[in-house]
Amino acid sequence: MRIEHVYPIVESDDFARRFQMRAGGLMWLLGAGASASSGIPTAGEMLWEFKQALYVSQRKVSPKSVEDLTNPAVRSLIQNYISSSGTFPVEGAPDEYAAIFEAAWPGEADRRTYIESRTRGAKPSYGHLALATLLMAEYSKIIWTTNFDDLVDDACAKVFGTTSALTTAGLQAPELARETISGQRWPAQIKLHGDFRFRRLKNTPEELRHQDAQLRRILIEACQTSGMVVAGYSGRDESVMSTLTEALKQDSSFPGGFFWLHRGDYPPLPAVTSLLAHAAERGIDGGLVTIENFDETTRDLVRLLKGIDTTALDAVAGERRRWTATPAPAGKKGWPVIRLNALPIAVLPSTCRRIVCNIEGHAAVRTAVAVAEVDVLCTRTRAGVLAFGADADLRAAFEPFGITDFALHPIEPQRLRNETGERGLLRDALSRALARESGLTIDHRRTTDLLAPSDPKSSEWEELRSIVGKLSGIVEKFPELSWREGVGLRIDWADERPWLLVEPRIVFSGLSDENRFAATDFARERTVKRYNGPLNALIGFWAARLANGGVPQRALGVSAGLEAVFQLSDATAFSRKIGP
């Protein structure tokens, strides 16, 4: 039976105003959720991956059968199996994560490899940079974290312009944490061991247990002089939660308040509500703050603060977009809505080939493929060469560079939030698949692929011709500059899933510096009168054409090796009309 706890609720705008008035008086405690927008999975997401690995390996089933961990039916199937074993803590128990992590990968080296693979290549998000900005302005001084990543370190290096500004201490050197705080060497980051870095505390050597106890004692002492903001942390870690509970018992604890930032997708865990209720009983200011996400919350904080240096934030502001999910229209009054040019990617590849060899850079990879005269899709990342194609073709291209590992590489949807090598590879593969199935040619650009009919005069393009008229031609006075009606494609991330963005475009051949202005004028004149009706019809045409009835579409058509298979929905995204 769930125990209901009574605790205060603080509106997000109210929290921002309180934070503004307590400069330097609030520490931060960060969990994995604070790094979610950097592509690092949360503790909850990783827990389901552990369960999935156990289910697939022990039941000897196809990974495809339980691939979609966002599907409640899939989660229920896996959880029923985990629960029926009788060997694991109950779902939601504080030690569930640690126990299942160790069961999935008993070797500590394997657990380290897993964590490193899930944090590799991540970059600081807007929230990390905003937090570093607050540290530089001394609106905050200490960050406590259970995270494995170095995103706070990277953000501070960018904001401060040096790697020496932030002092980081952890389990291996608790005395450094104490010296940093007592000497007021701000800013400081202290990494807590928690219950489940790579092993459970009960399986940890005595020396590390002692050092962990020292670190938690330092946290309790710090809570006597500062308030705390908890962000991106679920409260599953019993050792951290018991430390916070112990801190609450001390006189005059959390003088700046105690605020728990919580995304509203699921109710907070009982351990969290109990802690907040206890804090309220002690007369400590604060409560549960329901937020959209860490990035937007720190953005709201920065907006209220005057006289701080936002140079680093201004540099990324133009790259940021705010997305919110819109409920589906219902009833006669649900329409009209604003149609968007985003197609849901219903199915995308979950694995590709990873080749580790002595080759450097994207140019060298492209050259190797060209020299081998093979039809494969590749990109160069820190993990190695990631590729789709026949294994024999890939070996032919990269054996001259001394292959030391030829393995599978999981493509995690969460890592597609950012413009990574994986996302670029998938865009190349998706464009190739659509071109093969839809009679299109491809012109690769840095972030967008341009597709256009390979034979614009064919009768198969009659519907497009009825919408826009002529489909190809030569720009007047520039005989070397030809054009075709086409579409630009790129993959983007919104509402916690990948989408294909479809933008009707004029695609040119023979572009040069001398005729580029003519191409720009021609494209503007041809598209300037495409208002709501024609544009809606145009997007509808491309959505149907590219989705191809929702059938699987293959990039290469190979049978031996790793193929990239996609399925699209032709039901575009939408948004409600803003305003009256």
N, C-alpha and C positions, 0 to 999 in steps of 0.2 A: 504494500500500500504506500502510495506517495504521500509524503508529509508536506502540506502547504505552509510556506513561510511568508510572513508579512514583511515586506521590505519596500523602501521608497522607490518611486520611479522619477527619473530626472529627464526632462525633455532635452534634446540635443542642443537646441539654441541656449537653453538655460545653462547647460554644462559649459558651453563655449564662453559665456559671459563670466561664469565663476572662475574658469581657468584664466581668463584675462586679468582678473584681480589678484591672482595668487602667483605672481612671477617667482619662479624658483622654488615654490613651495610644494610642488607635486612631482614625485618620481613616476616613472613608467614601468610597468611589467608587461612585456610583450610575449605573446604566444605565436604559434604558426600562422594563425589567421591574419596577422599583420603583414605576412609575406605572401599572402595568396595572390595578390595582383602582380607579383613578380614571377608568378608561375610555379611557386613552391607549394605543394599540396599541404593542406591542413592535417593535423593529427587525426581527425575523423576520417578524412579521405584516405590517408595511408592505412588506417585500421581496416577499412573495407578492402584495400588491396591485399593486406595480409590474409584476411579471411578468404578472399577470392583465390589466392595462391594455394591455401590449404585445401579448399574445396576441389579445385581442378586437379591437384596432384594426388589427393587421396581418393577421390571418386573416379579418377581417370576419365574425365570427360573433356570435350573440346572447350578450349577457352572462349570460343565464339558463343557458346551457349549461355555464358554468364558475363559477357563482355561489358554490357551497359550497366555500370554500378549506380547510375542515377535512376534506374528503373526499380520502383518499389517491389515488383514481383521478383526480380533477380535478387535483390537484397533479402527478401523474405526467404527465398529458397536457400541462399547461402547461410543465413542466420539459423534457420531451422536445423541445418546440418551441424553447424558449430554447437548449437545448444544441445542437440541430441547426443553429442559425444560424451557429455558429462565431465569433461576434463578441463574446461575453461571457466573463468569467472562469468557471471551473468552479464548480459548486455548492459552497458553503461556503468559497470563497476569501475572504481578508480584504477584497479590493476589490470583491467581487460587489455588495454593497449600493450603493456609490457609483456604479459603472458602470451598473447597471440603473436607478437613480433618474434619472441624467442622460439615459439613453436614452428613458425614459418621458416625461420632461418636460425637454427641452433648455434651456428658458429658466429662469434662476435665479428670476425673479419667480414663475413657475408653481410651482416647487418650494417657495418660501416660502408661497405660497397653500395648497398641499397640507398642509404642516406646520401652518400656522395653523388650517386646518379640522379637523385631527385632534387638536389640543390645545384647541380653543375650548370653553369651558364646563366644563372639568374642575375638580374640587374636591379639596383635599387628602384623602388617605385616612387611615385610622387609623395606618398606618405612617409617613406624613409627620408627623402630629401627635406620634407617639411619638418620632420622630427629633428634632423640635424640642424636645420635653420633655427629651431627653437632652442637647441642646445647652445648654438653660437651666440644667440641673444640672451642666454642665461634665463630663459623662461622655464627651462628644465635643466637639471644638472646630472641626474643619475637615471640610467636605464638598466633594469633587471630583465633578463630574458631566459627562456627555456629553449630558444631556437638553436638550430645547428648552423645556420647560415651566417655569412659575414656581411649582410646587407647594410647594417647600421654602420659598420666600419667603412664600407665603400661609400656610403652616403656622406659620412663626415669628411672623408678624404676629399670628396668633390666640393662640398660646401666650404670647408675650412681652407682648402687649397694645400693641405699637407696631411700626411699619414700619422703625424706625431701628436695631433691635437687630442685625440680620444685615447684615454687609458682604459684598456680592457683587461679584466681579471676574471678568473674562473676557478674551477674545482682544483686544478693543479697548483694554484697559488692563492689560497684564501687570505694569506697575510698581506698580499698586494692589495686586495680589495679593502681590507681594514685600513691600511696606510693611505690609500687613495682618498677614502672618505674622511678619515681623521685629519689628513693634510689638506682637504678641500681642493684636490687636484681635478677640477672640473674641465670638461665633461668626463663622465665615467660610465662604462658599460660593464656589468657584472653578469656572467653567464652561469646560471644555476644548473646543477646536475639534474635535478628532478628524479623521477622514478625510472625514466626510460630513454636515456640518451643512447646507450648501446646495450644495456643490461639492467636487470632489476636490482634494486638496492640490496636485496637479500643475497644476491649473487656477486656483490661487489666486495673486493678485498677490504680488510679492516682499515687500512690506511686511508683509502678513499672515502670510506664511511665517516671516518673522523673528520676529514677535510670537508665533506659535505655538511656535517653538523656544524662546523665552524662557519661555513658560508651562510647557512640558514640563521645562525645566531647573529651574524652581521646584518642580515636583512631585518631581523626583529628589532635590532637596535636602531637601524635607520628609520624604521617606521615610527619611532618615538619623536622624531624631529621633522618628518615630512609626511605629506599626504601621498596618495597613490592613485594612478590611473591604470587600470588593467585593460589591455587591448589585444584582441585576437587570441585570447586564451580561454579554453573551454572549462578548465577547472577539473580535469580528469586526474591530474597528478596529485596523489595523496600527500606526498612529502611537502610540496609547495603549499597546498591548501592547509595542511596542519600547521605550517609555519605562519601563514597569515592569520590563522585562528589564534595561535599563541601570541602573535603580535597584538591582536585585539584585546587580549586579557591584560596587557600592560597599561599602566596609568598614562593618561595623556597621549594615547596612540593616535596616529594619523591626524595630526593637528590641521593639515591642509585639506582633509576630507578623503573619502574612499569612493572612487567611481569605477564601476565595472561596465565597459563598453561592450554591447552585445548586439549582434546582427539578429534581426527578428525572424529568421527562417524557422527556428525551433526554440522551444522554451529553454531557459537556462537549466543546467543540472541542479538537482537538489542541494549538492554541496555548495553551489554558488548562492542560491537563494538563502540557505541557512547562514552563510557567512554574512550576507548583506543584512539579514534580519538581526543577527548578532551585533553588527556594527550600529544599526539603528537603535537597538536597545541600549547601547553604550553612549548614545548621544553624538555619534560621529556623523558629520555632514556627508552627504553623498547618496548613492543608490545605483540602480540599474539604469544605464543610458542606452536606449535603443538607437542604433545607428544604421546607415546604409552600408558603409564600409570604412576601413581605416583611412584610405586616401581622402575620401570626401570629408571625414571628420577633422583630419589635420588641416585640410584646406579651410574649413570653417574657422578653425582656431587662428590660423595665420591671418585670415581676412580681418579679424578684430584687432590685431596687434599693430601698433604704430612704431615706426622707427627701426624696423628690423630689415636686414639685408636679404632680399628675396631674389638675388641674381640667379642662383641655381634653379630656383623654382620657375622664374620667368623663362628660363631657357627651355624648360620642358612643358610649359603651359600650353603652347600651341599644338603639342602632340597629344594632349589629353582630351578625351571625349567622355561625356557623361551619358550613361545608358541606364534606362529603367525599364523593367518589364511592364507591358501593357496587357491587361486582361482582355480576353477575346470578346468581341462585340456580341451582344445578346439582345434578341427582340427587335422590333421594328425601329426602335429609337437608337439601336446600337450603331447604325450607319448614318451618314457616311463617316469613313475614317480616312486618314492620310496613308496612302499606299507607299511603302518603302521599296527600295531596290535591292533587298537582301533575300536570298534564297537559303532556307535551312539545308545544311549538309547532313542528310540523314545517316549516311554511312561513309566513313573514311578509313584508310588503312590504320591498323593498330600496331604493325611492325614494319620495319624495313631492314635492309642489310647494313651492318656496320663493319667496315674494313679498316683495320689499323695497319698502316704501312708508312714508309718514309717518303711522304709526298707533302709538299707545302703549298697551301693557298688554292683558291678557286680556279685561277688561271691554269695552274699545273694540272688540276683534275680535268678540266675541259680539254687540255692538250692531250692528256693520256687517253681519254675516251676517243678523241679524234684520230690519234695515231693507231689505236686498236681497231678502228672502224666498226664499233659496236653500237647498238641502239640501247642505251641505258640512261637513267636519270640519276644524277649525283649532286651532292653538295659537300663541302668541307666544313667540319665543325671541330670543336675541341675533342669530342669523343672519337673522332676519326672521320672517314668518308662514309656518309650515309647515302644509300642508294636503293633504287628499284631496278630490276632487270634479271635476265638469266644469269645464274651463277657462273656459267662458263664464260660469258661475256665480261662479267665483272672481274673474274680472275685474269682474263686475257689483258684487260686494261691496267690492272694494278700489280700483277706479279712482278713486273720489272722493278717495282719499288719495294720489294721485300715484305710481303704480307706476313704479319705476326699474329693477327687475329681476324677470323672471318666468322662473324657471329650475327645473332639477331639483335635488333635494337628496338625497344618498345617506344611507340609514339604516344605520349601521354597528352590527352586533350588539354589539360591544364597548362601545358607549356606552350600552347598555341595562342595564349593571351598576347604574347609579344611577337614582334617581327624577328623571329629566330631563324636559324638555318633549317630547322625542321619545317617551319611554316612555309619558307620559300620552296623547299623541296616538294611539299604537298601542293603548293600553287602550280608549280611546273607540271606535276603529275596530273592534277585536275584539268589544267588547260589542255594537256595532251589528250586526256581521255575525252574531253568534250569535242576537241577538234576531230578526233578519229570518228566519232559517232555522228557529228553534225555537219560534215563537209566544210570545215573552216580551216584557215591557215592561222599560224601563231606568230606574233611579233613580241618577243620577250622584252619587257622593260624592268626597271629596278624593283618596283613594288607592284606593278600592274602588268598583266598580259593583255595584248590587244588581239582580238580574234575577228576575222572578216571572212565572208564567203569566198571559197576558192574559185567558184565559177558564178559570179553575180548574175549572169544571163540565164542561168538554169531556171526552169519552171518551178523547182522546189522552193524558190524564194519569192513566189508570187504574193504570198500574204505580206511579207515585209515590204515588197514593192507597192502594195496597195496602201500602206501606211505612210511611207516616206517618199514614194516616187522612185526616180532613178537610183540605182544602187552603186554605180561606179562611173568613173570618167577621168578626164584630165583637167587640171586647174588652168583656166584661161590665161594665156600669155606665159605659161610655164610648162612647156611640153614634157619636161622631165619629171614633173610632179603629178602623180596619179593618186586617185582616192577611191575608197570603197566604204560603204556603210558597214559598220561593225559594232563591236562591243568590247569594253574594258572589263577585266575580271581581276579581283583580288580577294584574298581570304581575310576576314576580320573576326573579332571576338566581341560578343555582346550577350547579355543575359546568360552568362556562364556556358556558352556554347559557340562553336565556330559557324560562320555564315559565309556564303559566297556573295560578294557585292557585285552587282551587274550595272554597268553604266554605258548606255548607248553612246557610241563614239564614231567619229570619222577617222578612218585609218589611212594614213598616207604612205606612199612608197616614193623614194627618190628625194627625201628631205635633205636639205643642206642649210647652212647658215644663211645663204643668199636668198632662199625661197621660204624660209620658215615663217616670215611675217605674212606671206601670201597664204600659206596653209592655215595660219591662225585666223585670218580674215575670212577665208572660204568656209571654215568650220563654223565660225560664229554666224555668218549669213545663212548657212544651211540649217542651223538648229535653233535660231533665235525665236521662231514662231511655234516651236513645239511646246504648246501649253498643256494644260491638264489632260484633255481628251487624247490628243495624239501621243503624248508621253506615256500615259497609262496604257494605251494600246501597244506602244513600242516595248515597254517593260513586260507586258503580258506576253507578247510574242517571244521575246528572248527567254523569259522564264520557262515557257512551255517547250521551246526548242532545245534549250540546254538541259532541262530535266529529263526530256525524252521519255515521258510516261513513267518516270520513277524507276526505270530498269537499271541494273548495275552497269556501270561504264568503266571500261578497262583502259589503262593508259598505254600499255605496251603490247598486250596480246600474247604474253609469254606463258608457257605452261611449266617450265622448269626454272625455278628461282622465286623471286618475290615480285608479285604483281601489285599494282596500286589500283584498287577498285573503289569506286565512289557511287553513291546514290544521292540524287537531289530531289527535293520537293519543289513543285512549281507554285506552291502557295507562298507568296512573298510575305515578308513581315509588314506590320502596319503600326500606326500610331494614331491616337485620338487627336482630333482637332483641338488646338490650344486657343482658348478665348471663346467669346460668344459666337 
